[in-house]
Amino acid sequence: MFTIEHEFDATVVTLIDDAAAHRQEDVTINAFEDCVTVSQFDPRLNAVHTITLSLAQLRDLGAALDLPEGAYQLGPAKA
């Protein structure tokens, strides 16, 4: 399950781990104009961990999901 909310400066997607055998904490993705952040609460440390991806890194991640094992370099993004 997931939710989508449009806020003033970002689109926020929350991924909820439905009825998994070993349920993980929700993942929140904030899509800003120039980057994307991915956050998840860590109950062991009682803290939220956040990583920030540039739009180029996000594009590479999307491409990587459909490619076999190997090293790749994508060309410039097309407008």
C-alpha positions, 0 to 999 in steps of 0.5 A: 500500500502507498499514499501520495500527497502533493505539498507546496514544494514536494510530492510525498509518497509513503510506502507502507509494508503491508502484512509482511511476515517481518514488517518494516517501517514505512518509507517516505519519499519526498520528490523536490524540484532538484532532488529526492529524499528517502527516509525511514524510521529506525526503531533500534536507534529511535531515529529517522535515516534520510538519504538524498538522491540527485535527479541523475542518481534517481534516473540511474536507479530507474534504469538499473532496475531493468538492466542485467549485472554490469557497469553502465553510464547513461548519456545526458538526459533528453528534455 
